[in-house]
Amino acid sequence: MNRFSKKILLLSLCVLSGCYQVGPRRLDQDESDYSRALISSAKQQTLLNVVRLRYADTPGFLDTTQLISGYQLQRNLSVGVGADSPVRPIGGAAVQFQESPTFTFQPVTGDAYAQSFLRPLPPGSLLPLAMGGLPIDVLFRLSVQSINLISNAGAIGGDVGKGSPEFFELIHDLRLLQVAGLLGIQLEHSPEVSGKTPPLDRVFLTIENTHDPVLSETVYETRHLFNMSKNDERVEVVYGGGQPPRGQIRLLTRTVLGVMGQIAYQISVPDEDITSGRTLPRVSLIGRETRPVIVIHVGKERPENVFSWTTYNRKYYWISDNDYDSKLAFTMLQILLELSKTSKNPGAIVTIPVNG
C-alpha cells in the first residue's frame, strides 16, 4: 500500500468514526451549558418583572417547556485516479458540523397564573425553608406582611409602607435564636377524617429555653411579642392577620407578586422618574433595618461584575456580584417562585438528537 492510499484510509476511518463521538462528547458540555443558560434566563426574567412592577408595568412569565439541541454531522469522501500521464491518484474529504437548537416557551396565564402568583404562600410550605437552613429574617422580610399585629414594610411608595420597627426587631431576634439552635419548626397532621391520612398541614414553632443570659433575654422578648406565656416553648402558626388567641401566631403571608412588589418599591430610581409621575417614591424603612432587602442599582451604562442584570426603558438595572446579602435574598426569591408553582409540568425537557 503506497503512502497516498494509507492517508486516504486513515482519513476515511476518522470521518466514518466521527458520528460516534459527537453524542458522548457533547453530553457533559450541553448539560452544564443549558443548565447555566436556564438559570441565568430565569434570574433575568425575575429581575425584569421586579423593575416592571416598580413602574406599574405588567409583569409576564414564560416557562421553558422544552429544549431540543440537534446536531448533524455530514461526511463526504471521494477517491479516484486521474487521466493524465503519468497516472495519479486523486481524492478529497469534507466534514460539515451543524447545530440547530429549538426552544419551546409557554406563557403562564389564566388559572395557572392565579394559583402560582396571586395565592398567598402557605405557612406550611414557607416555614420549612427556615428549618432547612435559610435565614428566617430574610425569609420573613420577603414573604410575610404581618406577624399578629406587627407589620412588615408594604409595597407602597413614600412614608405609608415603612412598616413597624418591632417587626425588624422580631425577625432579628428570630435569626439569633435560629443560629443558636433554639428555634425549631414542626409539622403535624390535622385530625384524621373518615379514615383518611390527613396531610402535614399544621405548623408549630418552638422556642427553647437556654442558660445563656443574653439569649435568655432574647427568648423572653420573642415569646412576649408572640403573646406566649413565659414558660411556653411551642406555639401553632396559622395563616391570617390580627390578634390571635393564646397558643397561636397569625402569619399573614404575601403572594409572589406581593413579594416582588415589596422588592420593587425599595429600588432607588432617578428623581426625574418620580417628579414626572412615572413611579412613586421608594419605601423608606425604619427601625433596625433600613437597607433594602435586595439592593438593585440603576444606570445608563452597562454594568460589570454583576450577579444579574436587565434593561428597561433604556436603562440598566442590576444586582452587584459583590453584594452577598442581596444575592442571597434574590436566590431565596427564586426559590419562592418555584415553590409557588402549581403546574403539573415536570419542567424543561432537554432533547439532544445527533445525526451521525
PyMOL commands that set and color helices and strands:
alter all, ss='L'
color gray80, all
select helices_A, chain A and resi 3-54+110-117+123-131+136-143+165-180+213-225+256-264+271-275+324-340
alter helices_A, ss='H'
color red, helices_A
select strands_A, chain A and resi 62-81+89-107+144-147+150-151+183-188+202-207+234-239+248-253+297-299+306-312+315-320+349-351+354-355
alter strands_A, ss='S'
color yellow, strands_A
deselect
rebuild
show_as cartoon
